[in-house]
């Protein structure tokens, strides 16, 4: 896969991921959470889906969703300076 194909694949995946994020955001709104809390959670999910999961290889969320353990247990804690116990 050349760079152009890589970029196109990433953009396609990101478009689908925004659908997932919007569904997640709607669920949080229905639960009555504050806007600040909803934004924090959706930002973290956006980072997970659109940065972490397509970092090495552009694959979809259903193909790689099992990697949440690696993300929360290692990557987010050790590589993201803004991570806190509360954000995990």
C-alpha positions as CSV (number, residue, x, y, z in Angstrom):
1,X,0.0,0.0,0.0
2,X,1.5,3.3,-1.0
3,X,1.1,6.5,0.9
4,X,-1.9,7.8,-1.1
5,X,-3.8,4.6,-0.5
6,X,-2.9,4.7,3.2
7,X,-4.3,8.3,3.5
8,X,-7.4,7.4,1.6
9,X,-8.0,4.3,3.7
10,X,-7.5,6.4,6.9
11,X,-10.0,9.0,5.7
12,X,-12.6,6.4,4.9
13,X,-12.1,4.8,8.4
14,X,-12.3,8.2,10.1
15,X,-15.6,9.0,8.4
16,X,-17.1,5.8,9.7
17,X,-15.6,6.4,13.1
18,X,-17.4,9.8,13.3
19,X,-20.7,7.9,12.9
20,X,-19.7,5.7,15.9
21,X,-18.7,8.8,17.9
22,X,-22.0,10.5,17.2
23,X,-23.9,7.4,18.3
24,X,-21.9,7.3,21.5
25,X,-22.5,11.0,22.1
26,X,-26.2,10.6,21.7
27,X,-26.2,7.8,24.2
28,X,-24.4,10.0,26.7
29,X,-26.8,12.8,26.2
30,X,-29.7,10.5,26.8
31,X,-28.2,9.5,30.1
32,X,-28.3,13.2,31.2
33,X,-24.5,13.7,31.5
34,X,-23.1,17.3,31.5
35,X,-21.8,18.7,28.3
36,X,-18.3,18.9,29.8
37,X,-18.4,15.2,30.6
38,X,-19.8,14.2,27.2
39,X,-17.1,16.2,25.5
40,X,-14.3,14.7,27.5
41,X,-15.6,11.1,26.8
42,X,-16.1,11.8,23.1
43,X,-12.6,13.4,22.8
44,X,-11.1,10.3,24.4
45,X,-13.1,7.9,22.1
46,X,-12.1,10.1,19.1
47,X,-8.4,9.8,20.1
48,X,-8.7,6.0,20.5
49,X,-10.5,5.4,17.2
50,X,-8.8,8.0,15.0
51,X,-5.3,8.0,16.3
52,X,-4.5,4.9,18.2
53,X,-6.3,2.3,16.1
54,X,-5.1,3.6,12.7
55,X,-1.6,4.5,14.0
56,X,0.3,1.5,12.5
57,X,-2.2,0.1,10.1
58,X,-5.4,1.6,8.9
59,X,-8.1,-0.9,10.1
60,X,-11.6,-0.4,11.2
61,X,-12.9,-0.3,14.8
62,X,-14.6,-3.7,14.5
63,X,-11.4,-5.2,13.3
64,X,-9.3,-3.8,16.2
65,X,-11.7,-3.0,19.0
66,X,-10.1,-5.8,21.1
67,X,-7.1,-3.5,21.5
68,X,-8.8,-1.4,24.2
69,X,-6.9,-3.2,26.9
70,X,-3.6,-2.2,25.3
71,X,-4.8,1.4,24.9
72,X,-6.1,1.9,28.5
73,X,-3.6,-0.4,30.2
74,X,-0.5,0.9,28.6
75,X,-0.6,3.5,25.8
76,X,-3.0,6.0,27.4
77,X,-1.3,5.7,30.8
78,X,2.3,5.9,29.6
79,X,2.2,7.9,26.4
80,X,-0.6,10.5,26.9
81,X,0.6,13.2,29.3
82,X,-3.0,14.3,30.0
83,X,-4.1,10.9,31.3
84,X,-5.3,10.7,34.9
85,X,-7.0,8.0,37.0
86,X,-10.2,9.8,36.5
87,X,-9.9,9.9,32.7
88,X,-9.2,6.2,32.5
